[in-house]
Each structure stands twice: as C-alpha cells, then as structure tokens.
Amino acid sequence: MKTKYKIQIAKIISFFLIFFHKKNKIHTKNKIKWSLDLNEGIDLSIFLFGTSEKKINNLKRLFKSNEKLTMIDIGANVGSITLPLAKIFNKSKIFAIEPTNYAFKKLTRNLNLNKYLKKNISLNQLFISKINKPTKVWSSWNFDNDDDKHKQHLGTLHSIKKKSYLSLNKFIKLKKIKKVDFIKLDVDGHELDVLKSGEKFLKDKKPVIFIEIAPYLYPEFGYKCSELITYIKKLKYSFYNEDLKRIKNIDNYIKRITHGSSENFFLMNNYKT
C-alpha cells in the first residue's frame, strides 16, 4: 500500500482515538511508558502496536534476549524501536541516533519516562553522513491539513542540530565501539550516504541491518534505487524480507514495489533460512 494511503487511514483512526483519549498523554504499551501525540503517525503506531515496526521482533530469531549485543538505531526518531529493543535485549547497549531537534526532544522525554532502560541506551543527536549536510529532514508525519508536507509520503521537515554531522565510521571510532551486531537504518532518502559513511566498518564486520527501502524517494536525493541495491551487494550483503526469508532476485523484487510505497528488509551476510 502506498505510504500516503497508510497516512490517510491512520488519520481516520487518529480522529476517533482523539475523541475518546486526550491528544497528548502518557500511555503504557508492553510495560514501556510513552508520551504520545495521537495526531502524529509514529506516535499513533506506538499506541496501536507498541512500536513503529512490528516485524522488528523477528530479531529474537537471530539473537538471544540475554546476549550482550551492541545495536545502533540510525533515525531513532521518538524511540519507537530503540526502547522496545532495549527492553527485549536487556543486557545490550543501544546507540540511538536522531538529528532533529523536534524528535530528539521527544526521544529524550520517552527515555526519561523509563529510567530502567537508561543503562542500556545512549542518546546521540547527530546526522550520520559521508557527504550530505542538510539543515532539515523529514521526521514528523502529523495529520494536520497543511501544504508544507512531502507530496508523496506526507512528512514534515524539522531542523537538524547545527554542526552535528558525522560519518558512521567516525561515530564508531569516537564511541570506541569494538563490535556492532545490529543496525536499524530509516533515514528517508539518505540511506546510500549513510551506508557509504560506514563502508569500511560494514565491509569488515557485517552487522545485521534492518533497512527501509523506498524506490520512489531516491531520485530527489540524486540517485536511483538500483544504485542503492548495487552498493548493498558490493558490501556483500544478501536481502531477506521482514520474515527472514531469503530474496533470491532482489532486482526483480524491487521492481514489484508499488510506486509511492516502501518495504523493510533485513540485510545479512551468512544467515541460512
């Protein structure tokens, strides 16, 4: 389903929920407290499902919950994946990276509501990049009727913290991270730049990556989806769907994604289904 249609459906759900609930309120989902604005797409998803990505739970098939893992959430937004991962893998360290002032403030508030997760989470207001240095990025999907939205995915731009640009390779070095087991990557068009900024580390260590791929979006960032796919292959990764089934011909698979839609994939080097 196209992203804009998902947003329209969510808008209807939001309207009825706000009628029965306060628009801004503290909610508890799966023993995690959230400060949620039900007029926001990501917040609504947390209210309904406890996370913005239900299939992220398939990580439990790849890792044991009591393992001491290192994870990086690039594009953490309000913490919709960071906090659930910290609860599931409660002996792990998760580096949450979010560049926008808007989302980072909400991310910080959500973590402060869950003090028992603080030991597992490191908050970092950074924009991971090799080349690009935008001043604003899409980080809000509210249901307001205004014209200042992306024409297809209906996101709203928010400002990035000044002088916050850093490559993935440098971030890992700065934080003295010796290994990374998992990376979540959801950066709404900047995927290729982020991956290139960590090329050396990704080639050497091959952490599992959970990535959103939106073929319709990349031309406005100066590249084609085929370039992203080719680069991921260059890193020696294979593609798996959200249920961890191997995709043998990713090029044909990508062609079948409806224009205006996106899909999530696990990228792995040696997983056998």
ABEGO torsion letter per residue (X at the ends): XBAAAAAAAAAAAAAAAAAABBABBBBBBGGBBBBBBAABAAAAAAAAAGBABAAAAAAAAABBAABBBBBBBBGAEAGAAAAAAAAABAABBBBBBBABAAAAAAAAAAAAABAAAAAABBBBBBBBBAABBBABBBABBBABBBABBBAAAGBBBBBBBBGABBBAAAAAAAAGBABBABBBBBAGGAAAAAAAAAAAAAAAAGBBBBBBBBAAAAAAAGBBAAAAAAAAAAAGBBBBBAAGBBBABAAAAAAABBBGBBBBBBBBAABBX
